[in-house]
């Protein structure tokens, strides 16, 4: 075969393959979701893919990190936040489709310790958390300046009159799953995470659950981004359906939509 013909065929095949790859990539839904949803959302997305044959790619991190990535131009079809504030942040900047926004899930906040810890206390006003940390121990939770779990933790500790004494003893983490890992590995004697996080980590136990009125309601809103594929709304609808509801309920979330 002459060299020029071989060269032409090579270029044609490369261009054709590249176009096919781009087409396949366009079919993939990209979902940015709070780290605390890692396990249950993966299961729900797998069920969506089995039903629709549309693959889902996830990026799990702190809601603050993901919102800022979307603001900076990161490609995402769906955003699922662990609080209302970061969804509001994107909506105020016209970066989500407000008509697609739904409050999907609710949760609870818990104090956790390593499985073999003997710490026992009730989360009431003046609870002896500082004493439970010991001389040098730290309380692991998401950074209260940006991470939703940390914001909820600060509100809860303030309501119990414990924030001022515990603030200097915080181990501020980039997301709630990092805080969970600190306690699981014994690097922190106590941590504040969602009950659903504690449920997936056998190396920790729940010491007590914070009173619901001690912090704003834990709410997970979901929305399609302003640049989303049409299928993003199909995905959001699926997460409100019976298969996904069963998955989220089994994981310990409160499902807020019918």
DOBA-833026 format. One record per residue (C-alpha): residue number from 1; y, z, x; residue in three letters. Coordinates in nm, 3 decimals. Layout:
<vodos>
    k       py       pz       px    r
  NUM        Y        Z        X  ALA
...
</vodos>
This chain:
<vodos>
    k       py       pz       px    r
    1    0.000    0.000    0.000  UNK
    2    0.340   -0.100    0.146  UNK
    3    0.558    0.186    0.267  UNK
    4    0.839    0.119    0.018  UNK
    5    0.599    0.130   -0.280  UNK
    6    0.447    0.456   -0.158  UNK
    7    0.794    0.602   -0.116  UNK
    8    0.894    0.493   -0.467  UNK
    9    0.581    0.647   -0.618  UNK
   10    0.637    0.973   -0.431  UNK
   11    0.995    1.001   -0.560  UNK
   12    0.886    0.910   -0.915  UNK
   13    0.612    1.174   -0.920  UNK
   14    0.847    1.438   -0.776  UNK
   15    1.117    1.366   -1.032  UNK
   16    0.866    1.361   -1.316  UNK
   17    0.711    1.690   -1.204  UNK
   18    1.052    1.851   -1.168  UNK
   19    1.152    1.745   -1.519  UNK
   20    0.826    1.879   -1.659  UNK
   21    0.878    2.208   -1.477  UNK
   22    1.232    2.237   -1.610  UNK
   23    1.106    2.167   -1.961  UNK
   24    0.838    2.436   -1.928  UNK
   25    1.093    2.683   -1.791  UNK
   26    1.317    2.624   -2.092  UNK
   27    1.030    2.738   -2.316  UNK
   28    1.009    3.076   -2.143  UNK
   29    1.206    3.351   -2.313  UNK
   30    1.383    3.582   -2.069  UNK
   31    1.419    3.936   -2.197  UNK
   32    1.636    4.198   -2.027  UNK
   33    1.520    4.542   -2.142  UNK
   34    1.567    4.910   -2.064  UNK
   35    1.319    5.047   -1.811  UNK
   36    1.188    5.300   -2.062  UNK
   37    1.040    5.011   -2.263  UNK
   38    0.832    4.872   -1.977  UNK
   39    0.488    4.946   -2.119  UNK
   40    0.533    4.903   -2.494  UNK
   41    0.755    4.595   -2.479  UNK
   42    0.513    4.419   -2.245  UNK
   43    0.238    4.475   -2.503  UNK
   44    0.460    4.354   -2.788  UNK
   45    0.565    4.046   -2.591  UNK
   46    0.202    3.965   -2.513  UNK
   47    0.129    3.975   -2.886  UNK
   48    0.427    3.745   -2.948  UNK
   49    0.298    3.501   -2.689  UNK
   50   -0.050    3.497   -2.842  UNK
   51    0.098    3.417   -3.181  UNK
   52    0.361    3.162   -3.078  UNK
   53    0.226    3.031   -2.744  UNK
   54    0.571    3.096   -2.600  UNK
   55    0.570    3.296   -2.273  UNK
   56    0.809    3.586   -2.220  UNK
   57    0.957    3.689   -1.886  UNK
   58    1.091    4.044   -1.856  UNK
   59    1.349    4.213   -1.640  UNK
   60    1.328    4.592   -1.675  UNK
   61    1.603    4.813   -1.533  UNK
   62    1.877    5.051   -1.641  UNK
   63    2.068    4.914   -1.941  UNK
   64    2.389    4.939   -1.738  UNK
   65    2.246    4.725   -1.458  UNK
   66    2.119    4.460   -1.699  UNK
   67    2.443    4.445   -1.898  UNK
   68    2.643    4.391   -1.582  UNK
   69    2.400    4.123   -1.467  UNK
   70    2.448    3.939   -1.796  UNK
   71    2.823    3.978   -1.758  UNK
   72    2.796    3.827   -1.409  UNK
   73    2.614    3.521   -1.548  UNK
   74    2.246    3.612   -1.522  UNK
   75    2.029    3.398   -1.749  UNK
   76    1.885    3.601   -2.035  UNK
   77    1.791    3.521   -2.393  UNK
   78    1.754    3.874   -2.528  UNK
   79    1.903    4.210   -2.434  UNK
   80    1.737    4.536   -2.542  UNK
   81    1.945    4.839   -2.446  UNK
   82    1.858    5.210   -2.442  UNK
   83    2.192    5.298   -2.598  UNK
   84    2.464    5.151   -2.815  UNK
   85    2.737    5.165   -2.552  UNK
   86    2.600    4.893   -2.325  UNK
   87    2.529    4.665   -2.620  UNK
   88    2.887    4.727   -2.737  UNK
   89    3.003    4.644   -2.384  UNK
   90    2.851    4.296   -2.405  UNK
   91    2.956    4.240   -2.765  UNK
   92    3.318    4.318   -2.681  UNK
   93    3.296    4.042   -2.419  UNK
   94    3.135    3.794   -2.662  UNK
   95    2.820    3.785   -2.449  UNK
   96    2.577    3.855   -2.734  UNK
   97    2.528    3.701   -3.077  UNK
   98    2.658    3.985   -3.294  UNK
   99    2.482    3.845   -3.602  UNK
  100    2.145    3.891   -3.430  UNK
  101    2.208    4.253   -3.335  UNK
  102    1.962    4.508   -3.477  UNK
  103    1.903    4.877   -3.412  UNK
  104    1.534    4.852   -3.333  UNK
  105    1.400    5.185   -3.205  UNK
  106    1.475    5.554   -3.176  UNK
  107    1.343    5.820   -2.938  UNK
  108    1.351    6.181   -2.822  UNK
  109    1.460    6.348   -2.498  UNK
  110    1.239    6.591   -2.309  UNK
  111    1.235    6.826   -2.013  UNK
  112    0.932    6.750   -1.794  UNK
  113    0.758    6.914   -1.499  UNK
  114    0.466    6.817   -1.274  UNK
  115    0.131    6.854   -1.449  UNK
  116    0.028    7.157   -1.238  UNK
  117    0.364    7.336   -1.273  UNK
  118    0.368    7.676   -1.444  UNK
  119    0.727    7.644   -1.571  UNK
  120    0.756    7.754   -1.934  UNK
  121    1.084    7.776   -2.125  UNK
  122    1.250    7.676   -2.449  UNK
  123    1.552    7.450   -2.456  UNK
  124    1.799    7.681   -2.626  UNK
  125    2.152    7.788   -2.536  UNK
  126    2.151    7.957   -2.196  UNK
  127    1.794    7.853   -2.112  UNK
  128    1.709    7.950   -1.748  UNK
  129    1.681    7.596   -1.610  UNK
  130    1.867    7.683   -1.291  UNK
  131    1.620    7.958   -1.211  UNK
  132    1.331    7.726   -1.290  UNK
  133    1.459    7.479   -1.029  UNK
  134    1.424    7.740   -0.757  UNK
  135    1.646    7.771   -0.453  UNK
  136    1.656    7.402   -0.358  UNK
  137    1.495    7.207   -0.641  UNK
  138    1.680    6.933   -0.828  UNK
  139    1.677    6.813   -1.186  UNK
  140    1.586    6.442   -1.192  UNK
  141    1.746    6.219   -1.454  UNK
  142    1.929    5.891   -1.484  UNK
  143    2.281    5.884   -1.341  UNK
  144    2.501    6.024   -1.621  UNK
  145    2.784    5.793   -1.517  UNK
  146    2.598    5.482   -1.629  UNK
  147    2.230    5.526   -1.721  UNK
  148    2.168    5.598   -2.092  UNK
  149    1.903    5.865   -2.025  UNK
  150    2.151    6.043   -1.798  UNK
  151    2.423    6.024   -2.060  UNK
  152    2.194    6.174   -2.322  UNK
  153    2.087    6.442   -2.072  UNK
  154    2.447    6.537   -1.995  UNK
  155    2.532    6.564   -2.365  UNK
  156    2.225    6.780   -2.430  UNK
  157    2.292    7.011   -2.136  UNK
  158    2.658    7.044   -2.234  UNK
  159    2.558    7.143   -2.587  UNK
  160    2.331    7.416   -2.444  UNK
  161    2.603    7.544   -2.212  UNK
  162    2.407    7.443   -1.901  UNK
  163    2.587    7.137   -1.767  UNK
  164    2.834    7.303   -1.528  UNK
  165    2.567    7.499   -1.345  UNK
  166    2.319    7.210   -1.331  UNK
  167    2.550    6.920   -1.248  UNK
  168    2.551    6.999   -0.871  UNK
  169    2.170    7.016   -0.877  UNK
  170    2.106    6.673   -1.030  UNK
  171    1.896    6.406   -0.865  UNK
  172    2.080    6.106   -1.009  UNK
  173    1.850    5.805   -1.036  UNK
  174    1.907    5.436   -1.101  UNK
  175    1.696    5.440   -1.418  UNK
  176    1.480    5.679   -1.618  UNK
  177    1.151    5.557   -1.471  UNK
  178    1.269    5.652   -1.122  UNK
  179    1.346    6.003   -1.250  UNK
  180    0.997    6.013   -1.400  UNK
  181    0.845    5.914   -1.065  UNK
  182    1.033    6.190   -0.881  UNK
  183    0.871    6.453   -1.101  UNK
  184    0.531    6.282   -1.099  UNK
  185    0.526    6.289   -0.718  UNK
  186    0.645    6.649   -0.704  UNK
  187    0.975    6.554   -0.541  UNK
  188    1.165    6.727   -0.823  UNK
  189    1.040    7.035   -1.009  UNK
  190    1.199    6.926   -1.337  UNK
  191    1.332    6.610   -1.495  UNK
  192    1.493    6.485   -1.815  UNK
  193    1.338    6.167   -1.955  UNK
  194    1.238    6.024   -2.290  UNK
  195    0.922    6.160   -2.449  UNK
  196    0.781    5.807   -2.443  UNK
  197    0.817    5.798   -2.062  UNK
  198    0.634    6.127   -2.025  UNK
  199    0.352    5.993   -2.242  UNK
  200    0.265    5.714   -1.996  UNK
  201    0.261    5.931   -1.682  UNK
  202   -0.045    6.161   -1.655  UNK
  203    0.102    6.350   -1.359  UNK
  204    0.373    6.513   -1.571  UNK
  205    0.384    6.731   -1.881  UNK
  206    0.652    6.802   -2.137  UNK
  207    0.797    7.152   -2.102  UNK
  208    1.005    7.121   -2.418  UNK
  209    1.186    6.861   -2.629  UNK
  210    1.565    6.885   -2.661  UNK
  211    1.692    6.966   -3.012  UNK
  212    1.790    6.642   -3.187  UNK
  213    2.140    6.769   -3.261  UNK
  214    2.206    6.848   -2.896  UNK
  215    2.285    6.485   -2.804  UNK
  216    2.374    6.156   -2.972  UNK
  217    2.083    5.989   -3.147  UNK
  218    1.874    5.788   -2.900  UNK
  219    1.898    5.432   -3.028  UNK
  220    1.769    5.105   -2.883  UNK
  221    1.966    4.803   -3.012  UNK
  222    1.847    4.448   -2.952  UNK
  223    2.038    4.118   -2.970  UNK
  224    2.020    3.758   -2.860  UNK
  225    2.269    3.667   -2.590  UNK
  226    2.541    3.415   -2.660  UNK
  227    2.355    3.162   -2.442  UNK
  228    2.011    3.229   -2.590  UNK
  229    1.750    2.976   -2.691  UNK
  230    1.690    2.941   -3.065  UNK
  231    1.353    3.115   -3.022  UNK
  232    1.528    3.439   -2.923  UNK
  233    1.585    3.519   -3.290  UNK
  234    1.218    3.450   -3.362  UNK
  235    1.130    3.702   -3.092  UNK
  236    1.367    3.963   -3.234  UNK
  237    1.218    3.912   -3.579  UNK
  238    0.867    3.951   -3.437  UNK
  239    0.962    4.286   -3.282  UNK
  240    1.054    4.406   -3.630  UNK
  241    0.721    4.293   -3.773  UNK
  242    0.394    4.483   -3.827  UNK
  243    0.224    4.403   -3.494  UNK
  244    0.515    4.518   -3.281  UNK
  245    0.589    4.815   -3.509  UNK
  246    0.234    4.940   -3.456  UNK
  247    0.269    4.907   -3.078  UNK
  248    0.601    5.092   -3.066  UNK
  249    0.483    5.365   -3.302  UNK
  250    0.168    5.422   -3.095  UNK
  251    0.391    5.463   -2.787  UNK
  252    0.590    5.737   -2.961  UNK
  253    0.903    5.543   -3.058  UNK
  254    1.062    5.572   -3.399  UNK
  255    1.084    5.223   -3.549  UNK
  256    1.420    5.192   -3.722  UNK
  257    1.379    4.857   -3.898  UNK
  258    1.148    4.727   -4.169  UNK
</vodos>
